[in-house]
Amino acid sequence: MNAKGKVFKYGDNIDTDVIIPARYLNTQDAKELATHCMEDIDTSFVQKVEAGDVMVGGWNFGCGSSREHAPLVIKTNNVSCVIAKSFARIFYRNSINIGMPILECEEAAEEIQAGDVVSVDFKTGVITDETTGKTYQAEPFPEFIQNIMDAGGLMNSIQG
């Protein structure tokens, strides 16, 4: 599994209420929720994001609540992966549970700019900024997590 897309870049401590504001959590419809992804800091995100695009964040991406809605709305917007300096522990686990690829790579998250085109090889953990030609090395997923990602999430992976 690989990814390639345009970068949407955000800073440190992007919390789950920024990713999906709590005022919209009166529905469980992922497509409806996804229409509000990032709107409090990037009102044009849902209009500009295209299938395969990549989200890049700073330290502690996904901090805040434990709800799965945050990685779900990112995935529902067809973002192919999130690269950050670090992830909040619960966001990291929720992302794996729903099959949303995430990679920690401090150098990549620091240097990659909004609008760059980035490709990611999940098997090797190599992130390539196609715009600048620079490559970065993230820790690839262990085989058991890659199997969860390939299946589209934890429940799909255990159902066979």
C-alpha positions in Angstrom: 0.0 0.0 0.0 1.3 3.4 -1.0 0.1 7.0 -1.0 0.7 10.1 -3.1 -1.0 13.4 -2.8 -0.9 17.2 -2.1 -0.1 18.3 1.4 -2.3 20.1 3.9 -0.1 21.3 6.7 -1.1 22.1 10.3 0.8 23.0 13.4 1.3 21.5 16.9 -1.5 20.3 19.2 -4.2 19.9 16.6 -6.9 18.5 18.9 -9.9 16.4 18.1 -12.2 19.3 18.4 -10.3 21.1 15.7 -10.4 18.0 13.5 -14.1 17.6 14.0 -15.8 20.3 16.2 -17.9 18.7 19.0 -21.0 20.8 18.0 -21.4 18.5 15.0 -21.3 15.2 16.9 -25.1 14.9 17.0 -24.9 12.6 14.0 -23.1 9.3 13.4 -23.1 9.8 9.6 -19.4 9.9 8.7 -20.1 11.6 5.4 -22.0 14.4 7.1 -19.3 14.7 9.8 -16.6 14.8 7.1 -18.1 18.0 5.7 -16.9 19.8 8.8 -13.4 18.4 9.0 -10.8 21.1 10.0 -13.3 23.9 9.4 -12.4 25.9 12.5 -8.8 26.4 11.3 -9.1 25.8 7.5 -12.5 26.7 6.1 -11.5 25.6 2.6 -10.1 22.1 3.5 -13.2 20.1 2.5 -13.6 22.0 -0.7 -9.9 21.6 -1.7 -9.0 18.1 -0.5 -8.8 15.4 -3.1 -8.6 11.7 -2.8 -5.1 10.7 -1.9 -4.0 14.0 -0.3 -1.8 13.9 2.7 -2.2 15.8 6.0 1.0 16.9 7.9 1.0 18.0 11.5 3.3 19.0 14.3 3.7 17.6 17.8 0.8 15.9 19.6 -1.5 15.6 16.6 -5.0 14.4 17.6 -4.8 15.3 21.3 -8.1 15.8 23.1 -11.0 13.4 23.3 -10.9 9.6 22.8 -13.6 9.5 20.1 -12.9 7.8 16.8 -14.7 10.6 14.9 -11.4 12.5 14.4 -9.5 10.0 12.3 -12.7 8.8 10.7 -13.5 12.3 9.2 -10.0 12.5 7.9 -10.3 9.1 6.3 -13.8 9.9 5.0 -12.3 12.9 3.2 -10.1 10.4 1.4 -6.8 11.6 2.9 -4.3 8.8 2.3 -2.3 9.3 5.4 -1.3 11.7 8.2 2.4 12.5 8.9 3.2 14.2 12.1 6.1 14.8 14.6 4.1 12.9 17.1 0.5 11.7 17.7 -1.6 11.6 20.8 -1.7 8.0 22.0 -5.5 7.5 21.7 -5.7 9.2 18.2 -2.8 6.9 17.1 -4.7 3.8 18.3 -8.1 5.0 16.9 -6.4 5.6 13.5 -5.1 2.0 13.4 -8.5 0.7 14.5 -10.2 2.3 11.5 -7.3 1.7 9.0 -6.2 5.3 8.7 -2.4 5.2 8.0 -0.3 7.5 10.2 3.4 8.0 10.3 5.6 9.8 12.8 8.6 11.6 11.3 9.8 14.7 12.9 12.1 15.8 10.0 9.4 15.3 7.3 6.7 17.1 9.4 9.1 20.0 9.9 10.3 20.4 6.3 7.4 19.4 4.1 5.3 22.4 3.1 1.7 22.9 2.4 1.0 22.3 -1.3 4.0 20.0 -1.8 3.3 16.6 -3.4 4.3 13.8 -1.2 4.5 10.0 -1.8 4.7 7.4 1.0 5.8 3.8 0.8 4.1 2.3 3.9 6.1 -1.0 3.6 9.5 0.8 3.9 8.4 4.0 5.7 10.0 6.1 3.1 8.4 9.5 2.6 9.4 11.4 -0.6 8.6 15.1 -1.1 8.1 14.9 -4.8 8.3 18.8 -5.0 11.7 19.1 -3.4 13.1 15.6 -4.1 14.0 15.1 -0.5 13.3 11.7 1.2 12.6 11.0 4.9 12.6 7.8 6.8 9.7 7.0 9.1 9.3 3.8 11.1 7.3 1.4 8.8 4.4 -0.4 10.3 5.1 -3.7 11.9 3.5 -6.5 9.8 0.5 -7.0 12.1 -0.4 -3.3 11.9 0.2 -3.3 8.1 -2.3 -6.3 7.9 -4.8 -4.2 9.8 -4.3 -1.2 7.4 -4.5 -3.5 4.4 -7.8 -4.9 5.6 -9.2 -1.4 6.2 -9.3 -1.5 9.9 -9.2 -3.8 13.0 -12.7 -5.2 12.7 -12.2 -6.1 9.0 -8.9 -7.7 9.8 -10.3 -10.0 12.5 -13.4 -10.9 10.5 -11.3 -12.6 8.0 
